[in-house]
């Protein structure tokens, strides 16, 4: 058997740290969490600690472009990666 010549492109590798830090909403916005939630929080006020749980929309076209270059398939599967198999 001979191999078929396929015109497929190469798969791009996802930058794993980027895919863990950012995600895309259903409307296509890129969101991130705030840092500083792991330790040294004893002297922080309750209000400040509560605000650390919020998601922030990424502003700036340069940041968005870099994130999309590092995680090229993030917009394809959005927030639920298993939805592509469910029918």
N, C-alpha and C positions, 0 to 999 in steps of 0.2 A: 504494500500500500504506500502511496505517496502522500506527502503532507500537502494540505491545501495552503496556498498562499493567502493569508488573511490580511486585510488592510486595517487591522486594529491598532490603536495607539497603545502605548505603554500605560500600565497602571501607575498612578502617582502615590507616593507614600504620604500618609498623614502624619503630621508632627503631633505626637501623642500628648505632649504637655499642653498644646493649644486646644486640642479636642477635649481635654479635661477641664480647662479653665473657661471656655466659652461654649455657648450653645445658641441655636437659632430658634426663634419663636415661630409660631405658625404664620405670622404675617411677614416674616422675613427679616426681622430685626435681630442683630447680634447682641446678646446680653452676657454680662459677667457678674460674678459675685465680688463682694468687698473683701479685702485682706484684713489680717489682724484679728482673726477669730479663734486662733488656736491657744494662745497662752498670754500671760501678763494682763489679765482682764479683771483682777480683783479690785483695782482702784478705778475702774471704768464705771460710769453711771449706768443704771438700768436702761435708760432711754438710748444711750449710745450703743449699748450692746444689742438692743432691739433693732436699731437701725442697721446694724451690720448684716442682718439677714436679708436685706432687700437686694434685688437684682437691679443692675444699672445697664441702661442701653449704651452701647459703645458709640461715641460721637467721633466724627472725623473720617473723611474718606480714605486717608492714608492708613489709619488703623484697620479699617474694614478690609481694605485691599490686602494688607499684610496677613490678616487672619484668614481670609479666603484663600490666599496662596498657600498658607501652611496647613490648612484643613480643607482640601478641595471638595470633599464629598459632604461637608456639613450641610449645605443647602439642599442636597438631594434627599436626605432622610429626615430632616428637621429634628424634632425633639424625640420622636418615637422610632428608633431604628428597626423595630420588629414589625412595623405596620406594612412593610413591603411584601412580607411573606403571607400575611393574613388576607384571605379572599372571601 
